[in-house]
Amino acid sequence: MREKHFLKKAAVLFLIFIFFSSSILPVLGVKYSSKNNKDNYPILIGQEFVLPPPQFIDIPLEESIMRRMSMRNFTEDPVTDEELSTILWSAYGKRDDGRYTVAKINGSHSVVIYVLLEDVYKYNPENHSLVFYKEGDYRDIVGWQYHAPVQLGLCWNTDIASANYASAECGAVGQNIYFAANSIGLGTVITAELEPAIEPVGLPDNEKGMGVMPLGHPVIDYNFVYRPIYISLLPRIKFSDMAFTTALEERIEISSWENDSISRDDLSHLIWASYGYSYYIDKSKSNVVKRHHTLPSAHGYYPFRIYTVTKYGISRYFYGLFNIDFIGLPIVSFILRTAFGDKRSEIAEATESFVGDAPICIIPVLSIEKTIEWDDLSNESVRWIWYYEAGAAAHNVLLQATSRGLTGNIVTIKDKDAVCAILKLEREKFDPMFVIPVG
Ligand SMILES: Cc1cc2nc3c(=O)[nH]c(=O)nc-3n(C[C@H](O)[C@H](O)[C@H](O)COP(=O)(O)O)c2cc1C
C-alpha cells in the first residue's frame, strides 16, 4: 500500500518535471543564444532574462560618430549576450540616475524596442532585461530587407507620443545603436517602410512600428582612413577624452545657461555633430570610397539645412561643398552669416522662453524640395521619416555638447511660421523641426 502511494507520488512529480522542462523552459529560455555567457547571464526571472552588464565602449565620442555607417550584409555568427546587452543599453538603457540614454522629446519617452531572436522579446530598460513576447522566428519576415542574427524593431507607444515626435526619439535611439554597433565591430542599418515591417509580429493596439534595424557581424571589414575635410573655415574636429559610453552616461538637459557665447571651436564641433561629414573615409568596399555623414538619411537624400542663432546673428552651415577631389568627395565646409543681430528672443517667442538665454541655438530645417528627388517623400503624412533624421541630429548635438563640457536641450517649435520668418525661409518650402539650445 505504502509502495503504491510512493509510486503515485513519484509519477505526479515526474509529470510536473516533464511539464516544466518540456513546455515552459524552452519557450522562455533555451532558444535564446547564449554563446559567451558571462557569469551565467542571462539570468531567467519569471518571463524575463536579465542581460549581462553592458560593455564600456572606450573610444572617444567623436570617433564613434566618425565610424557611423550603414552595413547591410551580415555573417551567420551569432551576436553574443554581452554584445546584445551593450547595444540595447546604449540604445535605450536606463542609467543609474534614472534617466535614459536619450533625451525626452516633447517631454516624454515613448520608444519600445522589440528584439527578434529565435523568438520575440521586448527590451525592458527598467532592469535591463528581455521580456518574452511571442514564440516564433520572425527575423526574416520582419527583417526581409537584410538577413541578420538579430532584428531590432523600433516602435512607439501611441498613448504617449505622436508619430513625428516618437520618430524623432527613434532617431536618437537609432544613433546610439549605430554608434555602439560600429564601435564594437558589429553592423546595422535603419530601415523604414510606409507599412511598418514589424506588423506581422502583432503589436498591442497602442503600439506602432517605426523602423527595423538588423544587427550582426558585417561580411565586409570596416576599413577607415583618417582624412579630414580638406578646406574648412571652421576649427578642426578633435577627438575628446570622453568615451562614447561616458557621454551616454553624462548627457543631461537643462533650461538655463550662465554664459552668453560659446567658442568657435565649440560651435564647430556642435554643428559638425549635427549634420557634418566624417573625417574617416570608408574604404570597406573595393569599388566605392565614401565619406559618411554623422547620421543616416532616408534614400540618402540629406535634405536638411542647419542654422545657428547666436547673439551675433544667424548663420547657415555648409557641411560639404564641391565634390571635386580625385574621388568625388566633398572638400569644403564653412558657416555663412545670413542675418545680423540677436534674434534669440524671437526664437524664444516661437518656442520656449528659456531658449532666449542660450548662447547658441541649432535649428535643423527640412528643405521639402529635397525630399522628392526620385521618390516623393514630401507629403505631411510621411513627415515622420524626416523627424527621425531631425531627432538623430539633435541627439548628436547633445552628445557632442556633453563631451565639450556644455549642456543642451531639444525644444519643439510652437510657431513654425515665425521661425521660418526669422530665418527668412518660405514656409511652404521649409519645415523647421526642433530648436536645440546649447551653452
Ligand atoms: C528614416 C530612414 C529610413 C531608411 N530606410 C532604409 C531602408 O529601408 N533600406 C535601406 O537599405 N536603407 C535605409 N536607410 C539608410 C539610408 O539609405 C542610408 O543612411 C544612406 O544611404 C546613407 O548611408 P550611410 O548611412 O551608410 O552613411 C534609411 C535611413 C533613414 C534615416
PDBQT file of the ligand as one rigid body, heavy atoms in Angstrom, charges set to zero:
ROOT
HETATM    1  C1  LIG A 501      14.331  57.037 -41.883  1.00  0.00    +0.000 C 
HETATM    2  C2  LIG A 501      15.323  56.218 -42.679  1.00  0.00    +0.000 A 
HETATM    3  C3  LIG A 501      14.881  55.111 -43.404  1.00  0.00    +0.000 A 
HETATM    4  C4  LIG A 501      15.780  54.314 -44.115  1.00  0.00    +0.000 A 
HETATM    5  N1  LIG A 501      15.315  53.202 -44.758  1.00  0.00    +0.000 NA
HETATM    6  C5  LIG A 501      16.185  52.378 -45.374  1.00  0.00    +0.000 A 
HETATM    7  C6  LIG A 501      15.718  51.169 -45.965  1.00  0.00    +0.000 A 
HETATM    8  O1  LIG A 501      14.521  50.872 -45.930  1.00  0.00    +0.000 OA
HETATM    9  N2  LIG A 501      16.639  50.362 -46.535  1.00  0.00    +0.000 N 
HETATM   10  C7  LIG A 501      17.976  50.671 -46.566  1.00  0.00    +0.000 A 
HETATM   11  O2  LIG A 501      18.773  49.888 -47.092  1.00  0.00    +0.000 OA
HETATM   12  N3  LIG A 501      18.446  51.826 -46.019  1.00  0.00    +0.000 NA
HETATM   13  C8  LIG A 501      17.582  52.673 -45.409  1.00  0.00    +0.000 A 
HETATM   14  N4  LIG A 501      18.050  53.823 -44.815  1.00  0.00    +0.000 N 
HETATM   15  C9  LIG A 501      19.513  54.099 -44.747  1.00  0.00    +0.000 C 
HETATM   16  C10 LIG A 501      19.994  55.085 -45.816  1.00  0.00    +0.000 C 
HETATM   17  O3  LIG A 501      19.862  54.527 -47.079  1.00  0.00    +0.000 OA
HETATM   18  C11 LIG A 501      21.460  55.467 -45.515  1.00  0.00    +0.000 C 
HETATM   19  O4  LIG A 501      21.523  56.109 -44.288  1.00  0.00    +0.000 OA
HETATM   20  C12 LIG A 501      22.039  56.392 -46.570  1.00  0.00    +0.000 C 
HETATM   21  O5  LIG A 501      22.123  55.754 -47.809  1.00  0.00    +0.000 OA
HETATM   22  C13 LIG A 501      23.453  56.885 -46.190  1.00  0.00    +0.000 C 
HETATM   23  O6  LIG A 501      24.335  55.822 -45.998  1.00  0.00    +0.000 OA
HETATM   24  P1  LIG A 501      25.158  55.656 -44.642  1.00  0.00    +0.000 P 
HETATM   25  O7  LIG A 501      24.137  55.509 -43.531  1.00  0.00    +0.000 OA
HETATM   26  O8  LIG A 501      25.961  54.409 -44.831  1.00  0.00    +0.000 OA
HETATM   27  O9  LIG A 501      26.009  56.850 -44.462  1.00  0.00    +0.000 OA
HETATM   28  C14 LIG A 501      17.160  54.661 -44.126  1.00  0.00    +0.000 A 
HETATM   29  C15 LIG A 501      17.601  55.788 -43.417  1.00  0.00    +0.000 A 
HETATM   30  C16 LIG A 501      16.689  56.547 -42.698  1.00  0.00    +0.000 A 
HETATM   31  C17 LIG A 501      17.181  57.713 -41.895  1.00  0.00    +0.000 C 
ENDROOT
TORSDOF 0
